[in-house]
Amino acid sequence: MEEPADVRIGRGQRLLEAVREDLELYGAAELEERIEVLQSEIARVRAQLEKKRAGRAAADALFSSRN
């Protein structure tokens, strides 16, 4: 018998699920831990964004100097 194919989760889907999660189910310590995880994720996203902006600025500088 064949196993069902894994459902592919769309980009950003887990984030949307986390945002909609009922926080009433969590205790104070769990909420503090969640905040720490989210702050860490914010820092990771900001670092990636800065990296992308720097790459874009370098490309813009390279191609604008050719004009």
N, C-alpha and C positions, 0 to 999 in steps of 0.2 A: 504494500500500500504506500502511496506517495505521501510525503509530508507536505503540509501547506507551505507555500512560498512565504518567506519573511516579508512583512510589510515594510516598505522603505519609509522612514520618517523624513518629512520635508525639512528643508533648512529653516531653522528658527522655531520648529514645532515644539521642541522640548521647553524652550524659553516661554512660549505662550502657555504651555501646560503649567509651568511653575508659577507664572503670574496669576493664573486663575485658581490656584490651589487654595483650599480652605485653611487659613492660618489658625483658626480656632482649635484645630486638632493638635497644635504644637504647644509644648511647655515653654517657659521663659528661657531656659538654657538652650533649647532647640532653636528658638527664635534668634538668640544671640549668635549661635553657630551659623544659622542661615545668613544673618547679616554679614558675618565675616567672610563667608563663601561668596556672597554677592559683591562685597567690596573688592575681594581678590579678582573676581571676574571683571569688574569694572576696570581695574588697573590693567588687566590683560588685554581687554578690548581697546583701552586708550593707547597702550603701547603699540598694538597692531595698527591702529588708526594713524598714529604718528609715523610709523614705518611706511605706510602707504602714502601719506602726504609727502614725506621726504623723497620717496621714489618718484612721485609725480612732479615735485618741484625740480628734481634733478633732470627729469625728462624734458620738462618745460624749458629749463635753462639751456639744455643741449640743443634743442630744436629752435628755440628763439634766437640763439646766437648765429644760426645759419642764415637768417633773413637779412 
